Amino acid sequence: MPAATAPIAYSALGQRAQPPTIARLMALMLENPSLLSLAAGFTDTRTLPEPAVQAAVAALASRPSAPEHLQYGTNQGRPKLRALLAERLLAQETLATPADVATVRKNVFITNGSQQALYLAMQVLCEPGDIVLVDRPSYFVYLEMLAGLGVRALSLPVDAAGHVDGPALRELLADLRERGELPRLKAVYFVSYFSNPSARSLEEAEKTLIAEALTAAGAIVPVVEDAAYRELYYETQHAARSVLSLPAWDAFPKLYLSTLTKPFATGLKVGYGTSSDTGLMEKMLHVKGHHDFGTANYNQALLEEVIDQGGLDAQLARIRPVYLAKMRALHAALVAAGLPALGWRWAVPGGGLYLWLSAPAALDTGLDSAFCRACVEAGVLYVPGELCFGDDAPKSFVRLSFGVLGEADLAEAGRRFAAVAHRFA
Ligand SMILES: Cc1ncc(COP(=O)(O)O)c(C=O)c1O
């Protein structure tokens, strides 16, 4: 018999830590191999860029110099990769001054996926009990991170069409002030291009409304723009500029985050960001030094080689029509199975990996609902929309991801999902 060990006195963070929901959904998958998953936001495995990666591996191996790419790298990331990413980003922006351009270029940093950058930002900005304003709906892994840090998420108000509601935001900020809580507001966060989960993109006017309401309330807090899906449009990019370029955000510290996982290879797990505020970027890097003192140098070197050889654009050109076809396969299956006639609604996205379904209002699609259990029994898994709200979570939304399954499986998964919806109608 092993000796009983003493109970562990966990830190507040350790006590708050809960199993991530995504792990629970993946465990369900493993227990039930016939389950078709529309849950995890995985990318299309078949079109992952094996030849481009192999070519980059070969190119690195044939360099005559010592293999520095197999050595530790720097905390901020490889200078050439940072420069290449800065050029890509600056090509999409119109910053106000050459000094702003120089700052954004100098402050590009590389992380272990953009997920790490989000965590670093929240670690340096927030104490337990602080508040972050988040889009509605928002990225649920980020919301779980906030909960794990003891940080309160408050939704940016939206109107019936899902657009940012400026007057309601002003009211919310006035309420916070009245309750003495405005000083606890530490940041604002949104996913602004082909969002996870809603597939919506924010218009410039909406981003400006947020900045104006915060300015009017005197709450000049850091803004975190998560542009993970910016390059994953199907046919037409979303032309809105980011907060880096929009004049209404001039006075705010700005953090712009993106990633090479979704547009290139999820398995390399390389993300990046930049900031208008050198101090904020440096603080995040100090903490990154404590985490890992640098993202895998080899993965960065591979990506540097890939981007330099045009491989990222080639991969994007290859996968855009693939995701469009997958989205259409799932959409068509849901329509053909009669979901709209049951009162289900969704917008057809122009990019990203998700359909965001609104169920008839009375239907509970939550994680513990009979509907969710029936879907698992029918062999299809989804992300309950209730996970994607910072507060006041409605139970009648569903996120379907079409990233990983092939078109035939998507059609079958759509049929299974719709069959359950018919039973609950
Ligand atoms: C909106 C959003 N932000 C950030 C991430 C993190 O991605 P990664 O860490 O792979 O860059 C994801 C992943 O699904 C996401 O959907």
The ligand as a Gaussian input file, in Angstrom:
#p B3LYP/6-31G(d) Opt

LIG

0 1
 C       -9.633000      33.710000     -31.294000
 C       -8.443000      32.881000     -30.991000
 N       -7.371000      33.477000     -30.457000
 C       -6.268000      32.781000     -30.161000
 C       -6.200000      31.413000     -30.386000
 C       -4.947000      30.690000     -30.007000
 O       -4.351000      30.114000     -31.095000
 P       -2.822000      29.696000     -31.137000
 O       -2.339000      29.611000     -29.713000
 O       -2.819000      28.385000     -31.820000
 O       -2.121000      30.786000     -31.879000
 C       -7.299000      30.745000     -30.948000
 C       -7.282000      29.282000     -31.156000
 O       -8.248000      28.649000     -31.439000
 C       -8.449000      31.505000     -31.257000
 O       -9.534000      30.930000     -31.795000

